[in-house]
Amino acid sequence: MEQNIPSFESTLKSSDTEEPIDIYFYRPIGYRWALWFQKLGITPNAVTIASIFLGVGSGICFYFENNIWITLLGILLLVWANSYDSADGQLARMTKNYSPLGRILDGLAGDLWFGAIYIAICFRLMPTWGWWIWVFAIIAGICHSKQASMADYYRNIHLLFLKGKSGSELDNSQELTEKYDSLSWGKDFFPKLVAFFYRSYTRGQENWSPSFQKMFTLVKAKYGETAPEDFRKAFREKSLPLMKWTNVLSFNIRAIVLFISMLISEPWIYFAFELTVLNVILIYMISAHEKICKDFTAELQMEKAFQ
């Protein structure tokens, strides 16, 4: 019996949250990888782990100075790693194979890629910058982690109001705590460990979005798990302009800046870009999203007062 081949469109999150570089480059490549991996019975998590090795290999290449071919190899490996990062999500949507471990691995993969790249750049620049380059890199890395985390959170909020719970990976720490408490360290050591880290990751996102948490609590109290379409549409319209900024804080733009800085042999430029431009965007994105949520909260409270 011939297996139905999932369409390319069915493997995308949504046109609202996809950016042109992904739509026309990474997603088509990822789709072909995902089809091949599906035939071989390879899981999304295995693809993510493979991307880690490619990304770390890219970082090692960026250590070498004044060798354009090794630099180009590093760029190729990072592009390859990101095509696998696209493929693992597309494969998960094809096979409906989602898990908290997959979410953790997906975030960890990017951290390990760039961790290797940061370490390579630091060793490369130490002869001229000394140990100060490590301070520069650590601060940039912390900022990178928060930028990626909040961009991921806001995309999943948007997807929740666009597609509902089945189309979003948005979780909350309360439910994750219940799951964590139901597991035993003795009998469920690894699942409980995964639950611990995933809950911590989610709490970090929630702590940076207090106005959304307040609004979302009111929405669930008034409408239950599914808000009416008019409310969801109104929220999406306000949220949509911010999606371009979540994309800037993700992979593609930062990778372009990284590639340019490596090709001109000035890798410190990448750290400076993260600490200045991307942090300004992060602050703006959080402030704008929180204002949207405050406005909707005020409307919900006013409606409640008149009931």
ABEGO torsion letter per residue (X at the ends): XBBBBBBAAAABABAAABBAAAAAAAAAAAAAAAAAAAAAGBBAAAAAAAAAAAAAAAAAAAABBGBAAAAAAAAAAAAAAAAAAAAAAAAAAAAGBBBAAAAAAAAAAAAAAAAAAAAAAAAAAAAAAEAAAAAAAAAAAAAAAAAAAAAAAAAAAAAAAAAEAAABABBBAAAAAAAAAABBAAAAAAAAAAAAAAAAAAAAAAAABAAAAAAAAAAAAAAEABBBAAAAAAAAAAAAAAAAAAAAABAAAAAAAAAAAAAAGBAAAAAAAAABAAAAAAAAAAAAAAAAAAAAAAAAAAAAAAX
